[in-house]
Every structure is written in structure tokens, then in C-alpha cells.
């Protein structure tokens, strides 16, 4: 497997990019310390009008402070049992302030989003914590959905113990989050062994499902704290098979066009298109931990 960067584009006025999705001709991006859902043209990444997810008086500096930010790290497009398509946006759960999310319906005719519904996640997250190894802090960094399942990706920095994918039934989870039932969904934690750089383990950072393939990203930070940032050593792109978690995973470290390793911190992944039978063009977003964000186009050969 090989992953080569084709192009990098700065994303001005979009702090700390953390999640990306493509719906029709629109790219949606969230930032972990921003109250907005940002919109771009999928063809050329020309920015459109952002959508406000929540009101806040703490964004005057252009970033919400770490101690109080919603830490929106995960976003996926999905279709509900009633046929409604939308974006599910989730906080990381690493602190009490980070246990909120949003459901944003997307029009199937013009792929536009205009309405936002807040979602309380504290009940579900308390349920997930029961499946964590002792001493591991909940820190969800990615979400992906199939037609029947919701996949939540736990990132445990500095340790291999908590690199988990929580597998939940999609319909039952949405029923719980949208208050149609008080019954918590079943949770199946699946542990994966992820690649390392200089002996430092990587952790999940992004995920998406494309043509039944589960693409993921993982990055390496030199830290053991779920809240504090560390030196970024590099990032990977990979494919996961949830039914074969006990077997070696297929990952490639991101490379620049000159074959040198890329040292940026990839936060999320979406597939733009299939180029050939085993080649894909991906759209990644990165966060430099200083508020800067970049879109990265990557060609992956699997």
C-alpha cells in the first residue's frame, strides 16, 4: 500500500480542522475549536457560507479555548431508517464539555444543509466508557457509518491498549440519541494494532466508508495525554477489516511527492473518487495544533 500527497491547500479562517465529509458536490469540514460547519465546493474547494452549529461568546479570537471547547472531532454522513440523510457530528468525550453533538439534515436534491439539531451524548459516552481498558480516557476521534452500523473510533495516544473501534447498531443508536427509546444500544469493542513511528504508537484520527471499504487515518503524537497535544511524528492511511482485527492491518505512511515522509497531523479522511481498480483519490484535513488547517489531496494504491 502506498499513499502519496498530490497537493496541499491552506484553509484560511478555518481553525483546527478535525473532520471532513463529501456529500454530492459539497465538502463539509468541522474544526475542534470552532462553532461552525464549513462548506466548500467539492470540485475546487472554493469556500461557501458556513453554518452555525452552536452559539458561543468565546470565539472572538478565532478559536475557542481548549478548556471549554466542544472538541468536535468526528463527522459522518448517514441515512436514517426513515430515509433522512444528514451529517452526524460528535464531540470527543474527553471532558464533560466535549459530550455534545449535532444532527444536520442534508437535502438529497441539492445536498445543502440548513438546520441543526443538538444531541446530548453523555449517556452514550458513559456506556462506551464501560468497554475501555482500565486507566484509558474516552477520546473519540472519528466516526463512520455503514447501512446498518455506526463505528466510533477511540484514540489512545502514547499507548496501544486503547486503539478501539466501537461497533454499534446504527438504527438503535440513532433511536437512543434522538430520544425515541431509553434503551442503550449494544456495543462491541474491537481492538486493532496500529503502526508506529520511532517506537511511538499511532492512534485513530479519521474514518470513512466508501464502496463498502473502510478507510482510516492514524497519526503519531509524542504524548500520553488525551487533552494535551504533543510533537507530531507522522500520519498513516489504511484499510480496516472489522472481521479480521486479529490479522495485520494494511497501512501506508503518508509521503510527499519526493518520497520523504510527511510530518503533518492528519485529522480526517473522505474519498473523492476511485481512480482505477485499486487506486483512490482521498481528501484529508490536517491540524497544526496552532489553529492552522490544510486540505491534502492524496493518491492511494492498495
FITIPA-872100 format. One record per residue (C-alpha): residue in three letters; y, x, z. Coordinates in steps of 0.5 Angstrom, whole numbers, plus 2048, in hexadecimal, padded with zeros to 3 digits. Layout:
% residues N
ALAYXZ...
//
This chain:
% residues 302
UNK800800800UNK8078037FEUNK80E800800UNK8148037FCUNK81B8017FDUNK81F7FF7F7UNK8267FD7F9UNK82A7FC800UNK82F7F8800UNK8347F7806UNK8357F0809UNK83C7F080CUNK83F7EB811UNK8377EA813UNK8367ED819UNK82F7F081CUNK82A7EC816UNK8247EA819UNK8207E5815UNK8207E380DUNK81D7DE809UNK81E7DC802UNK81E7D4800UNK81F7D37F9UNK8257D67F6UNK8287D87FDUNK8277DD802UNK8287DC80AUNK8297E180FUNK82A7E1816UNK82D7E681BUNK82A7E7822UNK8317E7825UNK8357E2820UNK8357DB821UNK8357DA819UNK82F7D8814UNK8327DD80EUNK8317DA807UNK8307DF800UNK82E7DE7F9UNK8277E07F8UNK8297E37F1UNK82E7E87F3UNK82F7E77FBUNK8367E47FAUNK8387E1801UNK83A7DA801UNK83C7D6807UNK8397D780EUNK8367D1812UNK8387D1819UNK8317D181EUNK8357D0824UNK83C7D0827UNK83E7D682BUNK8447D982EUNK8417E082EUNK8417E2827UNK8497E4827UNK8477EC826UNK8427EA820UNK83C7EB825UNK8397E782BUNK8387EC831UNK8317EE832UNK8307EB839UNK8327E4836UNK8307E482FUNK82B7DE82DUNK8277E4829UNK8257E0823UNK81F7E5821UNK81B7E081DUNK81B7DB817UNK8167D8812UNK8167D280DUNK8117CD80EUNK8107C680CUNK80E7C1812UNK8087BC812UNK80E7B680FUNK8107BB809UNK8167BD80CUNK8187C480AUNK81C7C980EUNK81D7CF812UNK81B7D1819UNK81F7D681DUNK81D7D9823UNK81F7DD829UNK81B7E382BUNK81A7E0832UNK81B7E7835UNK8207E483AUNK8227DD83DUNK8287DD838UNK8237DE832UNK81F7D8833UNK8227D382EUNK8217D2826UNK8237CD821UNK8207C981BUNK8247C9815UNK8227C4810UNK8237C6808UNK8247C2803UNK81E7C27FEUNK8237C07F8UNK8287C67F9UNK8257CA7FEUNK82B7C9802UNK82C7C980AUNK8317C580EUNK82E7C2814UNK82C7C681AUNK8277C3820UNK8277C8826UNK8207C9829UNK81E7CB830UNK8197D0830UNK8187D1838UNK8127CD839UNK80E7D0833UNK8107D7835UNK80D7D683CUNK8077D4838UNK8077DA834UNK8087DF83AUNK8017DD83DUNK7FE7E1837UNK8027E7838UNK7FF7ED83BUNK8017EF842UNK8087F2842UNK80A7F083BUNK8107EC83AUNK8107E7835UNK8147E982FUNK8137E5828UNK8167E9822UNK8137E581CUNK8107DE81AUNK80C7DC814UNK8097D5812UNK8037D380EUNK8027CC80CUNK7FE7CB813UNK8007D1818UNK8067D481BUNK8067DB81CUNK80A7DE821UNK80A7E6822UNK80B7EA828UNK80F7F0828UNK80D7F582EUNK8117FB82DUNK80E80282FUNK8077FF830UNK8017FD82CUNK7FF7F8832UNK8037F282FUNK8037F2828UNK8017EB827UNK8017E5822UNK8017DE826UNK7FE7D9821UNK8007D2823UNK7FE7CC81FUNK8047CA81BUNK8057C281CUNK8037C2823UNK8087C8825UNK80E7C4821UNK80C7BE825UNK80D7C182BUNK8137C5829UNK8167BE826UNK8147BA82DUNK80F7B6829UNK80A7B882EUNK80A7BB835UNK8037BF834UNK8047C6832UNK8007C982CUNK7FA7CE82DUNK7FC7D582CUNK7F77DA829UNK7FA7E182AUNK7F87E6825UNK7F97EE826UNK7FA7F3821UNK7FA7FA821UNK8007FC81DUNK80280381AUNK80680981EUNK80B80E81CUNK80B814820UNK806811825UNK80B80B826UNK808805825UNK80C800820UNK80D7F8822UNK80D7F281EUNK8147F081BUNK8137EC816UNK80E7E7812UNK80E7E280CUNK8087DE809UNK8087DF801UNK8037DC7FDUNK7FE7DC803UNK8007E3804UNK8027E580BUNK8087EB80AUNK80A7EE810UNK80F7F4812UNK80F7F8818UNK8147FD81BUNK813803820UNK819804825UNK81880982AUNK819805830UNK815801835UNK81A7FB837UNK8197F4834UNK8217F4834UNK8247FB833UNK8247FE82DUNK82180582BUNK82180A826UNK81E80781FUNK81980C81CUNK817807816UNK814801813UNK80E7FE810UNK80C7F980BUNK8057F680CUNK8007F080BUNK7FC7ED810UNK7F67E9810UNK7F57E5816UNK7EE7E4816UNK7ED7EC816UNK7F17EE81BUNK7EC7F381EUNK7EC7F7817UNK7F17FC815UNK7F87F9812UNK7FB7FA80CUNK8027FD80DUNK807802809UNK80C80680CUNK813804808UNK815809803UNK81C80B800UNK81B80C7F8UNK81B8137F9UNK8148127FDUNK818814804UNK81680F80AUNK81C80A80BUNK81E80A812UNK821803813UNK81F7FE817UNK81C7F8813UNK81D7F1817UNK81A7EC812UNK8177EB80BUNK8177E6806UNK8137E67FFUNK8187E67F9UNK8127E67F4UNK80C7E87F1UNK80D7EE7ECUNK8057EF7EAUNK7FF7ED7EDUNK7FF7F27F3UNK8077F37F3UNK80C7F07F6UNK8147F07F7UNK8167EF7FEUNK81D7ED801UNK81D7F1808UNK8237F180DUNK8257F6812UNK8297F7818UNK82C7FE81AUNK82D7FB822UNK8347FD821UNK8367F681DUNK8357F8816UNK8307F5812UNK82D7F680BUNK8287F3806UNK8237F7803UNK81F7F67FDUNK8187F97FDUNK8127F97F8UNK80C7F97FBUNK8057FB7F8UNK7FF7F87FB
//
